[in-house]
Amino acid sequence: MSSSTPLHQTSEDTLLKTYSRSLFAAVFILAGCVTAPSALTAQEAQTSEAAASMPVEATSFLGEPLYRKPASPEKAAAAEEALARLEASEELSEDDYIEIGGTVAGAGRYQDAIAAYSQGIADFEDSYKLRRHRAHRYITTRQLEKAYDDLKEAEALVKAADAESVYEYKGGHPHGTYAHWIQYHIGIYHYLNGDFANSAEAFEGCVKTSEDNDTLIGSVDWLYNAYLRNGQPDKASAVLELVDADIEADETYPYYKRVMMYKGVVSTEDVIDLSTPESWDGRDATVAYGVASGMIADGDDDAARSILKGVLNTSYWPIWAYVSAERDYARLVQDGE
């Protein structure tokens, strides 16, 4: 199993809201930059000779450069072919732009993916599909307000087109509706901004629109964390009942591991060795973040901070767990001053 892992308005009110959100984000990031030790943003892992030679794709919430990870030869070649197609073709369909952006992002070229989606939106001004995909990569590159603008515009466009039942495809198969994934990313946006009430509201919608075990487990996981972090442990416990202990699922799937851990079906030690963060891969980092989030909810900030450091010392900066760990670590440092 895998995770899933604009109607532009220029009124004074909209511009003011956008400015206010951007100003809040800027102040928050600056606070993180001033107080957070740079060694805790995977600097050691990413400033190796190989990493430092790669382009910077983003700046972390802790103020550190996030370098493009070297892609496999196959993915690198596919990305070059996709970009050449983007440059050479005069007529591309909406789906063509989605495919090109996905291929380029698959090689870690997130800024190029954003550019491809943007070119597509210029050709297909009412595309909720391209906005949804661009929003994902805006979040990947820590551009939260741009992501939110895309997601709200996409949400409005879906409603205007009566397209709530239009599916995304992954690997040639339906993989949830665009309406579902737009709400999912809105939930991620609010979670990263510490607005756990609105995050929970978005993920409540995602739980209702989940049509398979994959999307259900992922939605329940994030809703559980949003409830916990919003000081609603009873609601958090109740939502876990939506996932049966014997649910048919890939037991290596990190959200599956986290939900089973939350339910008490397995222990923390069964799913993650917290003493060896140097050996964590992306899935381990995702499980570890779930442990840290629970500790923050319980008020055990020191223990959470230690686990977050482990996540941030991996090289998996594009995944949700790492993005969330950055945000939480910045908050903990800021609150501890």
N, C-alpha and C positions, 0 to 999 in steps of 0.2 A: 504494500500500500504506500501511497505517497501523500505528503501533506500539501496541502496547498499552501505550495507551499507551498464640449461645455457650452452650456448656454451662458456665454460670458456676459457678466453684468458689470456695468461701469458706474453704477449709482454711487453717490457719496456714502450711503450706508454700507454697501458692499466693500468699497475701498477701505472704509474705516475698520470694518471687521477684519479684513485681510491684514491691514497694517497692525492692528492690535495683536492678532495671533502671531504675526511675524516678530513683533517687538518682544512678546513674551518668550518666544523661542530663542531669540538672540540673547536676551538677558540670561536665560537658563543655561544656554551653552557657554556663555562667557563665564558664568559661575563655575561650571565644570572645568573649563580650561584653567582657571586660576588655581583650583584646589586639588584637582585629581592628579596623582602621580602619573607621569607619562608611561612609566614601565608597566602600567596596568591596562594598556590598550593594545596589547599584542605587539608592542614596539620591538621587543627582542625577536619575535617570530617573523615580523614583517620587514625589518631593516637588514635582513641578510642581503648579500650581494645580488641574489636573484630577484628578490622582491623589490629592492630599491631601484632596480633598473626598469621596473614596470611603471606605467603611467599611474598617476593618482586618480582614482575613480570617485573618491568622496572624502569628506572630512568628518571624523567621528564626532559624537556628542561630547567627547572629552577633548576635542581640538586637535586630534592626531590625524595625519594623512592615512587614508586607507588605499593600499596599492592593489592594482589589478592582479589577481592570482593567475599564474601561467596556466593556460588551457592545454588540453591534450592536442597533439598534432591534428587529429580528426576534427575536433571542435574548432580549433583555430582556422583550419582550412575552410570549414563550413561557414564560419563567420565572414571570412574574406570574400567568399563567393556570394554570400547574401548581400554584403555591402556593395559589391560590384554590380549585382542585379539592381539594387536600389538606385545606384547612380546611372545605370545604363537604360533602365526601362522608363518609357514615357507614360505608360498606362499600367498601373498596378491596382489590384483590387484591395478592398478593405482586409480581406483574409491574407492577401500577399504581405501587406504591411505587418500584420500580426505574426505571420510566420517568420518574416525577416527579423523583426524585433526579438522574437523568442530565440532564434538561432544565435543572434549576436549576443544577447544576454547570457545564453548558455556557455559562451566563451569568456564570460566575466567582463564583457565590454558594455557596461551598464549605461554609460553616457552615450555611446553610439546607439544603443537600443532606444534610449529616450529620444534621440534625434530622429530615428526611424519612425517611431510612433508619432512624433510631432509632425513629420512630413506627411504621414498618413492622415492626421487630423486636418491638416491644411487642405487635403484633397477630399476628405469626408468629414465635413464640419460637424455633423450630428452623430458622430460615431461614439456611442457609449462603450463599445468594445475596446477601441484604441485608448480611450481615456482610462478605462479600468486597468489595462496592461501598463500604460505609462505611469499610473499612480503607484503600482507595485514597485516599479523601478525608482520612482521618486523616493519611496520609503527606504528602499535598499540604499540609496545614496544620501539618506538623511535629510531630504528636502520635504519635510512633513507638510508644510502649508501648501506647497504646490500639489502634493498628493491629495490633500483634502479637497482642494478646489476641483481637481479632476473627478474625484469620487462623487462629490455632491452634484456636479454637472452630469456625470454619467447616470446617477440615480434619477435625476429629473428627466433625462433623455429616455431612459428605460420606460418610465411611466408615460411619457408623451407618446412613445411608439407602441405602447401596450405590449411590451416585450419581456414581461416578467418570466415567461416560460422559455426564453431562448437560451440554449445551452452553450457552454464552453466545451471545447474538445481537447483532450489530452491523449496523445498516443493513438489518435484516431477514434477515441471513444468519448461519449458524453461524460463530463466531469463537473457536474453541478451547473446551475444556471448563472448567467451573468449577474442577475439580481442578487443571488446568494453571495457571490464572490465580491461584489461591490460592498455589500454590508459587512462582510468579513474584514475587508481592508479598512472600512470605516471603524470597525471595532478595534483593529490594531492601532489605528491612528489615535483614537481616544485613550487607549491603554498606554501608549508611549507618552502621551501628554499628562498622564496621571489622572485623567478624567474617567475613573472607573465606573461611575454610574452610567455615563453615556456609552462606555465600552460594553457594559453588560447589556444595555438595551439593544445594541447592534447585534451582539452574539445571541441574545434571545431570539432575534429574528432568524439568525443563521441556523439555530437548532431546529426551528420550525421548517426551514426550507432544505434541510439536509435530507438527501434521498438515498444515501448508502452509508455503510459503516465508516468509510473513510471520512466523509464530510461531517458525519455525526460526532465521531470521536474528537476531531480537531475543534469543532465548534464547542462541544461540551468542555473540553480542556480549557479553552480561553475564557468561556463563561464562568467556569469554576474559579479561575484565577481573578477575574474581574470582580466577582462577588466577594472573594476572600479579601482582596485589597481594598474593597469598599466597605469593609467591616460588616459583612453579611454572611457569617459562617454557616448559618442554618440553610440559607438559600444555596450556598456552595455545596453543602452535603446533599441537599435534595436533588440537585441537577445531575449528580453522579448516578442516580438511580436510572437515568435514561440509557446508561451503558451497562449491559449485563456482564457479569464476571466471565461468562462463557461465550461472549460475542465472537463471531468468526472474524478474525483480523490477523494481520501480519504482526506477530509478536515481537519483531525487531523494530516496528514503527515507534518512534520516540513518543508520540502523543499517546499511543496505546499504553506504553510503559508508564507514562506519567499518570494517566487516568487509573490504571490498575494500582499504582502506588497510592494515589489519593484515596481510592476505595479501601485500601488495606488488604487487597488481594495478594500483593507482594510487598516486601519491605524495601526501603531505600537501598539497602545493601544488595538486594537481589537485582537491581536494575542499574546501579552506578557505583563505581568505586571512587568516592570523593577524595581519597587520599592520594590519587595519582592523576591530577589534572593534566600533567604533561603528556599523558597517553590518550587524552580524550579526542575523539573525532567529532564531527558535526552533530551526530546523533547523541553522543554522550553529553555534549555541551547543551543540547536541548533538554535532556533529562535533568542535568544539573541545574539549569535555570529554574525548572519547575520546583526543585527542592529549595532554592534560594528565595523564590517568590513566596513560598509558604512561610519561610523563616521571617521574612519582612512583615508579613501579615501577623505573625505571632509576636512581633516586637524584638526578635533576636537579630538585631542589625549586625552585630559583630560577626556572627557565624555566617550570615548571608553575605556580608562583604567579602569574606574569605572565598566563598564559592564563586561569587561574581568575578573576583580576580582570576580564578581558574578559567572561567569562560572567556574572559577578555584576553587571556594569554594564549588562547588558541588562535588559529588563523582564519576562522570561519566567520568573518565579519559580515557577510551578506545575509546570514540566516536570522530569523526572527528572534531566536534566543539571544544571540549576540547583541542585536540592536536593543532588545529589552534590557539586557544586562548593562549596556552602556548607560541607558537612561536611568536605571535604578541605582547604579553605582554613583552617578553624578548627583542624584538626589540625596543618597546617604552621606556623601562627602559634604554636600552643601548643608544638610541638616546638622551635621556633626561639628560645624564650625562654631 
